């Protein structure tokens, strides 16, 4: 009898334990099913801020969850290809040129797609030596590069024919200290403006200032484009009213090109739909990075292939927007014709359809001129 009781107790315990394990396994599957990761950048840079902006809007319990992870522009490419659990990464669009001919990154443009273009990453050249007035004065100098800025910046400088005495990968803060002592001549950081940490830099070296990087013909048809930074971006590094030219490289939200039908592909499709469907919410959210103001999600990146589900979403969105715009224009034109017919002074003139169309075109030009004037006054 005692043996029977013991056997029953063990059986009940085993069944209970199995049920608990089944519940735990089911919950684990539920938590992981729709979770994706985005690897970003440093705490003082733009990448992690953008990834966090996306996560704050898209996260919806177990329906969709985005985990933002600290990373780096170049190592992010390695991680999206080889690190387990990484679904997406914010990377620079020059990565194909950087990693070409490296065996572990062969056929990279087929393995790596992008969901959306992101912002421009401006090149920031800083120095305190008055003899250094622009990037042209870096010839034969010792230059510090903030972390992974080293890779893109040295590639860009080599394209324009500037040969450094020494290129050192470090942090901008160490670079600021060494430029103060004269051991280094300049510091370069690539990140979306405005970057954080300016106050700390100037505390280390109060004489640091931003200097121009002039666009070169050798950069035409490259990933590097001309742009500028202004006093409004860096009040403590540039005098009031001053703007300087520099170059920039586009950042993208990259994904591994998973085979359709796989679970990783399914999760990325789910994220893609959630991202584009909630894009306007990202723009409206309080505290988001102002770089979102500069992003055109419909634009293309030369040399890159868009993730097919993202390309399909953008195509549908553009078609709908075009249809909406056409419908709005058609309704406006119909209302204008009705207005012409209802106005005695215009109706008495007996305008032909061609004259009405011409008057409508002039009306639209007037609207555009008023809109442009309002925008200019608002910017002043």
C-alpha positions as a Markdown table, in Angstrom:
| # | Residue | x | y | z |
|---|---|---|---|---|
| 1 | Unk | 0.0 | 0.0 | 0.0 |
| 2 | Unk | 2.9 | 2.4 | 0.9 |
| 3 | Unk | 4.5 | 1.6 | -2.4 |
| 4 | Unk | 1.3 | 2.4 | -4.3 |
| 5 | Unk | 1.0 | 5.8 | -2.5 |
| 6 | Unk | 4.6 | 6.7 | -3.3 |
| 7 | Unk | 4.1 | 5.7 | -6.9 |
| 8 | Unk | 1.0 | 7.9 | -7.2 |
| 9 | Unk | 2.8 | 10.8 | -5.6 |
| 10 | Unk | 5.7 | 10.5 | -8.0 |
| 11 | Unk | 3.3 | 10.3 | -10.9 |
| 12 | Unk | 1.4 | 13.4 | -9.8 |
| 13 | Unk | 4.7 | 15.3 | -9.3 |
| 14 | Unk | 6.0 | 14.2 | -12.7 |
| 15 | Unk | 2.8 | 15.3 | -14.4 |
| 16 | Unk | 2.9 | 18.6 | -12.6 |
| 17 | Unk | 6.5 | 19.2 | -13.5 |
| 18 | Unk | 5.9 | 18.3 | -17.1 |
| 19 | Unk | 3.0 | 20.7 | -17.3 |
| 20 | Unk | 5.1 | 23.4 | -15.7 |
| 21 | Unk | 7.9 | 22.8 | -18.3 |
| 22 | Unk | 5.4 | 22.9 | -21.1 |
| 23 | Unk | 4.0 | 26.2 | -19.8 |
| 24 | Unk | 7.6 | 27.6 | -19.6 |
| 25 | Unk | 8.5 | 26.4 | -23.1 |
| 26 | Unk | 5.3 | 27.9 | -24.5 |
| 27 | Unk | 5.9 | 31.2 | -22.7 |
| 28 | Unk | 9.6 | 31.3 | -23.9 |
| 29 | Unk | 8.4 | 30.7 | -27.5 |
| 30 | Unk | 5.8 | 33.5 | -27.1 |
| 31 | Unk | 8.3 | 36.0 | -25.8 |
| 32 | Unk | 10.8 | 35.3 | -28.6 |
| 33 | Unk | 8.4 | 34.8 | -31.5 |
| 34 | Unk | 8.1 | 38.5 | -32.6 |
| 35 | Unk | 11.3 | 40.0 | -31.0 |
| 36 | Unk | 14.0 | 41.5 | -33.2 |
| 37 | Unk | 17.2 | 43.2 | -32.5 |
| 38 | Unk | 18.8 | 46.4 | -33.9 |
| 39 | Unk | 22.5 | 46.9 | -33.2 |
| 40 | Unk | 23.3 | 50.6 | -33.1 |
| 41 | Unk | 26.3 | 52.7 | -32.0 |
| 42 | Unk | 27.9 | 54.4 | -29.0 |
| 43 | Unk | 26.0 | 56.2 | -26.3 |
| 44 | Unk | 27.1 | 59.7 | -27.6 |
| 45 | Unk | 26.3 | 59.0 | -31.2 |
| 46 | Unk | 23.2 | 58.9 | -33.4 |
| 47 | Unk | 22.7 | 55.2 | -34.2 |
| 48 | Unk | 21.6 | 54.1 | -30.7 |
| 49 | Unk | 19.3 | 57.1 | -30.4 |
| 50 | Unk | 17.6 | 56.2 | -33.7 |
| 51 | Unk | 17.2 | 52.5 | -32.8 |
| 52 | Unk | 15.7 | 53.6 | -29.5 |
| 53 | Unk | 13.3 | 55.9 | -31.2 |
| 54 | Unk | 12.1 | 53.0 | -33.4 |
| 55 | Unk | 11.7 | 50.7 | -30.4 |
| 56 | Unk | 9.7 | 53.2 | -28.3 |
| 57 | Unk | 7.1 | 53.5 | -31.0 |
| 58 | Unk | 7.0 | 49.9 | -32.4 |
| 59 | Unk | 7.2 | 47.9 | -29.2 |
| 60 | Unk | 3.8 | 46.4 | -28.5 |
| 61 | Unk | 4.2 | 43.6 | -25.9 |
| 62 | Unk | 4.6 | 40.2 | -27.6 |
| 63 | Unk | 3.1 | 41.5 | -30.8 |
| 64 | Unk | 6.3 | 43.3 | -31.8 |
| 65 | Unk | 9.4 | 44.0 | -29.7 |
| 66 | Unk | 12.6 | 45.7 | -30.7 |
| 67 | Unk | 15.7 | 45.5 | -28.7 |
| 68 | Unk | 18.3 | 48.3 | -29.3 |
| 69 | Unk | 21.9 | 47.2 | -28.7 |
| 70 | Unk | 25.1 | 49.1 | -28.5 |
| 71 | Unk | 27.5 | 48.5 | -31.4 |
| 72 | Unk | 29.7 | 50.3 | -34.0 |
| 73 | Unk | 29.3 | 51.2 | -37.7 |
| 74 | Unk | 31.8 | 48.7 | -39.1 |
| 75 | Unk | 31.6 | 45.9 | -36.5 |
| 76 | Unk | 27.8 | 46.1 | -37.0 |
| 77 | Unk | 28.3 | 44.6 | -40.5 |
| 78 | Unk | 30.3 | 41.7 | -39.0 |
| 79 | Unk | 27.7 | 41.2 | -36.3 |
| 80 | Unk | 24.7 | 41.1 | -38.7 |
| 81 | Unk | 26.5 | 38.4 | -40.7 |
| 82 | Unk | 28.0 | 36.3 | -38.0 |
| 83 | Unk | 26.7 | 37.2 | -34.5 |
| 84 | Unk | 23.8 | 35.0 | -33.3 |
| 85 | Unk | 20.6 | 36.9 | -32.5 |
| 86 | Unk | 21.3 | 40.1 | -34.5 |
| 87 | Unk | 18.5 | 40.8 | -37.0 |
| 88 | Unk | 19.3 | 44.4 | -38.1 |
| 89 | Unk | 22.1 | 46.9 | -37.8 |
| 90 | Unk | 22.6 | 50.6 | -38.5 |
| 91 | Unk | 25.6 | 50.8 | -40.8 |
| 92 | Unk | 27.3 | 53.2 | -43.2 |
| 93 | Unk | 26.6 | 52.9 | -46.9 |
| 94 | Unk | 30.3 | 52.8 | -47.7 |
| 95 | Unk | 30.6 | 49.4 | -46.1 |
| 96 | Unk | 30.7 | 47.6 | -49.5 |
| 97 | Unk | 33.8 | 49.6 | -50.5 |
| 98 | Unk | 35.4 | 49.2 | -47.1 |
| 99 | Unk | 35.0 | 45.4 | -47.0 |
| 100 | Unk | 35.5 | 44.5 | -50.6 |
| 101 | Unk | 38.0 | 41.8 | -51.3 |
| 102 | Unk | 37.8 | 40.5 | -47.7 |
| 103 | Unk | 37.1 | 36.7 | -47.9 |
| 104 | Unk | 34.7 | 36.6 | -45.0 |
| 105 | Unk | 32.6 | 39.4 | -46.6 |
| 106 | Unk | 32.5 | 38.1 | -50.1 |
| 107 | Unk | 29.3 | 38.8 | -52.2 |
| 108 | Unk | 28.3 | 41.2 | -49.5 |
| 109 | Unk | 25.8 | 43.2 | -51.6 |
| 110 | Unk | 23.7 | 40.0 | -52.1 |
| 111 | Unk | 23.9 | 39.0 | -48.4 |
| 112 | Unk | 23.1 | 42.4 | -47.0 |
| 113 | Unk | 19.9 | 44.5 | -47.8 |
| 114 | Unk | 18.5 | 47.6 | -46.4 |
| 115 | Unk | 15.0 | 48.3 | -45.0 |
| 116 | Unk | 15.3 | 52.1 | -45.2 |
| 117 | Unk | 17.9 | 54.8 | -45.8 |
| 118 | Unk | 18.5 | 56.9 | -42.7 |
| 119 | Unk | 20.4 | 60.1 | -42.0 |
| 120 | Unk | 23.7 | 61.6 | -43.2 |
| 121 | Unk | 26.7 | 61.0 | -41.0 |
| 122 | Unk | 28.7 | 64.2 | -41.1 |
| 123 | Unk | 32.5 | 64.3 | -40.9 |
| 124 | Unk | 33.7 | 66.5 | -38.1 |
| 125 | Unk | 37.3 | 67.8 | -38.3 |
| 126 | Unk | 38.5 | 69.5 | -35.1 |
| 127 | Unk | 41.9 | 71.0 | -34.3 |
| 128 | Unk | 43.4 | 73.7 | -32.1 |
| 129 | Unk | 46.6 | 74.4 | -34.1 |
| 130 | Unk | 46.0 | 77.7 | -36.0 |
| 131 | Unk | 48.1 | 76.5 | -38.9 |
| 132 | Unk | 45.5 | 73.8 | -39.7 |
| 133 | Unk | 42.6 | 75.6 | -41.4 |
| 134 | Unk | 41.0 | 72.8 | -43.4 |
| 135 | Unk | 41.3 | 69.2 | -44.4 |
| 136 | Unk | 43.9 | 70.2 | -47.0 |
| 137 | Unk | 46.3 | 71.0 | -44.1 |
| 138 | Unk | 46.2 | 67.4 | -42.8 |
| 139 | Unk | 48.9 | 66.3 | -45.3 |
| 140 | Unk | 51.8 | 64.8 | -43.3 |
| 141 | Unk | 49.9 | 65.2 | -40.0 |
| 142 | Unk | 49.1 | 62.9 | -37.1 |
| 143 | Unk | 45.3 | 62.6 | -36.9 |
| 144 | Unk | 43.2 | 60.9 | -34.3 |
| 145 | Unk | 40.0 | 59.1 | -35.3 |
| 146 | Unk | 37.1 | 58.5 | -32.9 |
| 147 | Unk | 36.6 | 54.7 | -32.8 |
| 148 | Unk | 35.2 | 53.4 | -36.0 |
| 149 | Unk | 35.3 | 56.8 | -37.7 |
| 150 | Unk | 38.9 | 55.6 | -38.5 |
| 151 | Unk | 37.7 | 53.3 | -41.3 |
| 152 | Unk | 35.5 | 55.6 | -43.4 |
| 153 | Unk | 37.5 | 58.7 | -42.7 |
| 154 | Unk | 40.9 | 57.2 | -43.8 |
| 155 | Unk | 39.2 | 55.8 | -46.9 |
| 156 | Unk | 37.7 | 59.2 | -47.8 |
| 157 | Unk | 41.1 | 61.0 | -47.2 |
| 158 | Unk | 42.9 | 58.5 | -49.4 |
| 159 | Unk | 40.4 | 59.0 | -52.2 |
| 160 | Unk | 41.2 | 62.8 | -52.2 |
| 161 | Unk | 44.9 | 62.1 | -52.1 |
| 162 | Unk | 45.7 | 63.3 | -48.5 |
| 163 | Unk | 48.5 | 61.3 | -47.0 |
| 164 | Unk | 48.8 | 61.4 | -43.2 |
| 165 | Unk | 51.9 | 60.9 | -41.2 |
| 166 | Unk | 50.0 | 58.7 | -38.9 |
| 167 | Unk | 46.3 | 57.7 | -38.4 |
| 168 | Unk | 45.4 | 56.7 | -34.8 |
| 169 | Unk | 42.2 | 55.0 | -33.8 |
| 170 | Unk | 41.2 | 56.2 | -30.3 |
| 171 | Unk | 38.4 | 58.3 | -28.8 |
| 172 | Unk | 37.7 | 62.0 | -29.5 |
| 173 | Unk | 38.4 | 62.7 | -25.8 |
| 174 | Unk | 41.8 | 61.2 | -25.9 |
| 175 | Unk | 42.3 | 63.0 | -29.3 |
| 176 | Unk | 41.3 | 66.3 | -27.7 |
| 177 | Unk | 43.9 | 65.8 | -24.9 |
| 178 | Unk | 46.7 | 64.9 | -27.3 |
| 179 | Unk | 45.9 | 67.9 | -29.6 |
| 180 | Unk | 46.2 | 70.1 | -26.6 |
| 181 | Unk | 49.7 | 68.7 | -25.8 |
| 182 | Unk | 50.7 | 68.9 | -29.5 |
| 183 | Unk | 51.2 | 65.1 | -29.8 |
| 184 | Unk | 48.3 | 64.9 | -32.3 |
| 185 | Unk | 47.4 | 67.5 | -34.9 |
| 186 | Unk | 43.7 | 67.0 | -35.4 |
| 187 | Unk | 40.7 | 64.8 | -34.4 |
| 188 | Unk | 38.0 | 63.4 | -36.7 |
| 189 | Unk | 34.7 | 62.0 | -35.8 |
| 190 | Unk | 31.9 | 60.8 | -38.1 |
| 191 | Unk | 28.4 | 60.9 | -36.7 |
| 192 | Unk | 25.1 | 62.6 | -37.2 |
| 193 | Unk | 25.1 | 66.2 | -36.1 |
| 194 | Unk | 24.9 | 67.4 | -33.5 |
| 195 | Unk | 26.9 | 64.8 | -31.5 |
| 196 | Unk | 27.0 | 64.7 | -27.7 |
| 197 | Unk | 30.1 | 65.4 | -25.7 |
| 198 | Unk | 31.1 | 68.9 | -27.0 |
| 199 | Unk | 31.2 | 70.4 | -23.5 |
| 200 | Unk | 33.5 | 67.6 | -22.3 |
| 201 | Unk | 35.8 | 68.1 | -25.4 |
| 202 | Unk | 36.1 | 71.8 | -24.8 |
| 203 | Unk | 36.8 | 71.3 | -21.1 |
| 204 | Unk | 39.7 | 69.1 | -22.2 |
| 205 | Unk | 40.9 | 71.4 | -24.9 |
| 206 | Unk | 39.2 | 74.9 | -25.0 |
| 207 | Unk | 40.9 | 75.9 | -28.2 |
| 208 | Unk | 39.3 | 73.1 | -30.4 |
| 209 | Unk | 37.3 | 74.4 | -33.3 |
| 210 | Unk | 35.5 | 72.8 | -36.2 |
| 211 | Unk | 37.2 | 73.1 | -39.6 |
| 212 | Unk | 36.0 | 72.6 | -43.2 |
| 213 | Unk | 36.4 | 69.5 | -45.3 |
| 214 | Unk | 36.1 | 70.6 | -48.9 |
| 215 | Unk | 34.4 | 68.4 | -51.5 |
| 216 | Unk | 36.8 | 66.9 | -54.1 |
| 217 | Unk | 36.2 | 65.7 | -57.6 |
| 218 | Unk | 37.5 | 62.3 | -56.6 |
| 219 | Unk | 34.5 | 61.9 | -54.4 |
| 220 | Unk | 32.0 | 62.2 | -57.2 |
| 221 | Unk | 30.1 | 58.8 | -57.7 |
| 222 | Unk | 31.3 | 57.7 | -54.2 |
| 223 | Unk | 29.3 | 57.2 | -51.0 |
| 224 | Unk | 30.5 | 60.6 | -49.8 |
| 225 | Unk | 28.4 | 63.7 | -50.5 |
| 226 | Unk | 28.9 | 67.4 | -49.8 |
| 227 | Unk | 27.0 | 69.0 | -46.9 |
| 228 | Unk | 27.6 | 71.6 | -44.1 |
| 229 | Unk | 27.5 | 72.2 | -40.4 |
| 230 | Unk | 26.6 | 75.5 | -38.8 |
| 231 | Unk | 26.7 | 77.5 | -35.6 |
| 232 | Unk | 23.2 | 76.3 | -34.8 |
| 233 | Unk | 24.5 | 72.8 | -34.7 |
| 234 | Unk | 27.5 | 73.6 | -32.6 |
| 235 | Unk | 27.2 | 77.0 | -30.8 |
| 236 | Unk | 30.4 | 76.4 | -28.9 |
| 237 | Unk | 32.5 | 75.2 | -31.9 |
| 238 | Unk | 31.5 | 77.7 | -34.5 |
| 239 | Unk | 31.0 | 81.5 | -34.3 |
| 240 | Unk | 27.5 | 82.9 | -34.6 |
| 241 | Unk | 26.3 | 83.0 | -38.2 |
| 242 | Unk | 29.1 | 80.8 | -39.5 |
| 243 | Unk | 28.7 | 77.7 | -41.7 |
| 244 | Unk | 31.4 | 75.4 | -42.9 |
| 245 | Unk | 31.4 | 72.8 | -45.6 |
| 246 | Unk | 32.1 | 69.2 | -44.9 |
| 247 | Unk | 31.3 | 65.7 | -46.4 |
| 248 | Unk | 29.0 | 63.0 | -45.2 |
| 249 | Unk | 28.1 | 59.4 | -45.7 |
| 250 | Unk | 24.6 | 57.9 | -45.6 |
| 251 | Unk | 23.6 | 55.5 | -42.8 |
| 252 | Unk | 21.1 | 52.7 | -43.6 |
| 253 | Unk | 19.1 | 50.2 | -41.6 |
| 254 | Unk | 20.6 | 47.0 | -42.8 |
| 255 | Unk | 19.3 | 43.5 | -42.7 |
| 256 | Unk | 20.6 | 40.0 | -43.6 |
| 257 | Unk | 18.8 | 38.8 | -46.7 |
| 258 | Unk | 17.2 | 35.8 | -45.1 |
| 259 | Unk | 15.5 | 33.2 | -47.3 |
| 260 | Unk | 11.7 | 33.6 | -47.5 |
| 261 | Unk | 9.9 | 31.0 | -45.4 |
| 262 | Unk | 12.4 | 31.0 | -42.6 |
| 263 | Unk | 11.5 | 32.3 | -39.1 |
| 264 | Unk | 14.1 | 35.1 | -39.3 |
| 265 | Unk | 12.6 | 36.3 | -42.5 |
| 266 | Unk | 9.1 | 36.2 | -41.0 |
| 267 | Unk | 10.2 | 38.4 | -38.1 |
| 268 | Unk | 11.9 | 40.9 | -40.4 |
| 269 | Unk | 8.8 | 41.1 | -42.6 |
| 270 | Unk | 6.7 | 41.8 | -39.4 |
| 271 | Unk | 9.1 | 44.5 | -38.3 |
| 272 | Unk | 9.2 | 46.1 | -41.8 |
| 273 | Unk | 5.4 | 46.4 | -41.8 |
| 274 | Unk | 5.4 | 47.8 | -38.3 |
| 275 | Unk | 8.1 | 50.3 | -39.0 |
| 276 | Unk | 6.6 | 51.8 | -42.1 |
| 277 | Unk | 3.1 | 51.7 | -40.7 |
| 278 | Unk | 4.2 | 53.6 | -37.6 |
| 279 | Unk | 6.7 | 55.9 | -39.3 |
| 280 | Unk | 4.6 | 59.0 | -38.8 |
| 281 | Unk | 4.3 | 58.2 | -35.1 |
| 282 | Unk | 8.1 | 58.1 | -34.9 |
| 283 | Unk | 8.2 | 61.6 | -36.4 |
| 284 | Unk | 5.6 | 62.8 | -33.9 |
| 285 | Unk | 7.0 | 61.3 | -30.7 |
| 286 | Unk | 8.5 | 63.7 | -28.1 |
| 287 | Unk | 12.2 | 63.6 | -27.6 |
| 288 | Unk | 13.1 | 61.8 | -30.8 |
| 289 | Unk | 16.3 | 62.6 | -32.6 |
| 290 | Unk | 16.0 | 65.6 | -35.0 |
| 291 | Unk | 17.8 | 63.6 | -37.7 |
| 292 | Unk | 14.5 | 62.0 | -38.5 |
| 293 | Unk | 13.6 | 65.4 | -40.1 |
| 294 | Unk | 16.2 | 64.7 | -42.8 |
| 295 | Unk | 15.3 | 61.1 | -43.7 |
| 296 | Unk | 13.5 | 60.2 | -46.9 |
| 297 | Unk | 12.3 | 56.6 | -46.5 |
| 298 | Unk | 11.5 | 56.3 | -50.2 |
| 299 | Unk | 15.0 | 57.2 | -51.5 |
| 300 | Unk | 17.4 | 54.6 | -52.8 |
| 301 | Unk | 21.0 | 53.9 | -52.0 |
| 302 | Unk | 23.4 | 53.4 | -54.9 |
| 303 | Unk | 24.8 | 49.9 | -55.0 |
| 304 | Unk | 22.4 | 48.5 | -52.5 |
| 305 | Unk | 19.4 | 46.3 | -52.8 |
| 306 | Unk | 16.3 | 47.1 | -50.6 |
| 307 | Unk | 14.9 | 44.2 | -48.5 |
| 308 | Unk | 12.2 | 42.9 | -50.9 |
| 309 | Unk | 9.3 | 43.2 | -48.4 |
| 310 | Unk | 10.4 | 46.8 | -47.7 |
| 311 | Unk | 10.6 | 47.5 | -51.4 |
| 312 | Unk | 7.1 | 46.2 | -51.9 |
| 313 | Unk | 5.8 | 48.3 | -49.0 |
| 314 | Unk | 7.4 | 51.5 | -50.4 |
| 315 | Unk | 6.0 | 50.8 | -53.9 |
| 316 | Unk | 2.5 | 50.4 | -52.5 |
| 317 | Unk | 2.9 | 53.6 | -50.4 |
| 318 | Unk | 4.1 | 55.6 | -53.3 |
| 319 | Unk | 1.3 | 54.4 | -55.6 |
| 320 | Unk | -1.2 | 55.3 | -52.9 |
| 321 | Unk | 0.3 | 58.6 | -52.3 |
| 322 | Unk | 0.4 | 59.3 | -56.0 |
| 323 | Unk | -3.2 | 58.3 | -56.3 |
| 324 | Unk | -4.2 | 60.5 | -53.3 |
| 325 | Unk | -2.3 | 63.4 | -54.8 |
| 326 | Unk | -3.9 | 63.0 | -58.2 |
| 327 | Unk | -7.4 | 62.7 | -56.6 |
| 328 | Unk | -6.7 | 65.9 | -54.5 |
| 329 | Unk | -5.5 | 67.8 | -57.6 |
| 330 | Unk | -8.6 | 66.6 | -59.6 |
| 331 | Unk | -11.0 | 67.7 | -56.8 |
| 332 | Unk | -9.2 | 71.1 | -56.5 |
| 333 | Unk | -9.5 | 71.6 | -60.3 |
| 334 | Unk | -13.2 | 70.7 | -60.3 |
| 335 | Unk | -13.8 | 73.2 | -57.4 |
| 336 | Unk | -11.9 | 75.9 | -59.3 |
| 337 | Unk | -14.0 | 75.4 | -62.5 |
| 338 | Unk | -17.1 | 75.6 | -60.3 |
| 339 | Unk | -15.8 | 78.8 | -58.8 |
| 340 | Unk | -15.1 | 80.3 | -62.3 |
| 341 | Unk | -18.7 | 79.4 | -63.3 |
| 342 | Unk | -20.1 | 81.0 | -60.1 |
| 343 | Unk | -18.2 | 84.2 | -60.4 |
| 344 | Unk | -20.2 | 86.7 | -62.5 |
| 345 | Unk | -17.2 | 88.6 | -63.7 |
| 346 | Unk | -15.4 | 85.5 | -64.8 |
| 347 | Unk | -18.6 | 83.8 | -66.1 |
| 348 | Unk | -19.4 | 86.8 | -68.3 |
| 349 | Unk | -16.0 | 86.5 | -70.0 |
| 350 | Unk | -17.1 | 83.2 | -71.4 |
| 351 | Unk | -13.7 | 81.5 | -70.8 |
| 352 | Unk | -12.8 | 78.5 | -72.9 |
| 353 | Unk | -11.6 | 75.3 | -71.3 |
| 354 | Unk | -8.1 | 76.2 | -72.4 |
| 355 | Unk | -8.3 | 79.6 | -70.8 |
| 356 | Unk | -9.8 | 78.1 | -67.6 |
| 357 | Unk | -6.9 | 75.6 | -67.5 |
| 358 | Unk | -4.4 | 78.5 | -68.0 |
| 359 | Unk | -6.0 | 80.5 | -65.2 |
| 360 | Unk | -5.9 | 77.4 | -63.0 |
| 361 | Unk | -2.2 | 76.9 | -63.6 |
| 362 | Unk | -1.6 | 80.6 | -62.7 |
| 363 | Unk | -3.7 | 80.0 | -59.6 |
| 364 | Unk | -1.6 | 77.0 | -58.6 |
| 365 | Unk | 1.6 | 79.0 | -59.2 |
| 366 | Unk | 0.2 | 81.7 | -56.9 |
| 367 | Unk | -0.5 | 79.1 | -54.2 |
| 368 | Unk | 3.1 | 77.7 | -54.5 |
| 369 | Unk | 4.6 | 81.3 | -54.3 |
| 370 | Unk | 2.6 | 82.1 | -51.2 |
| 371 | Unk | 3.5 | 78.7 | -49.6 |
| 372 | Unk | 7.2 | 79.4 | -50.4 |
| 373 | Unk | 7.0 | 82.9 | -48.9 |
| 374 | Unk | 5.4 | 81.6 | -45.7 |
| 375 | Unk | 8.1 | 79.0 | -45.3 |
| 376 | Unk | 10.9 | 81.5 | -45.8 |
| 377 | Unk | 9.3 | 83.9 | -43.2 |
| 378 | Unk | 9.0 | 81.0 | -40.8 |
| 379 | Unk | 12.6 | 80.2 | -41.2 |
| 380 | Unk | 13.8 | 83.7 | -40.5 |
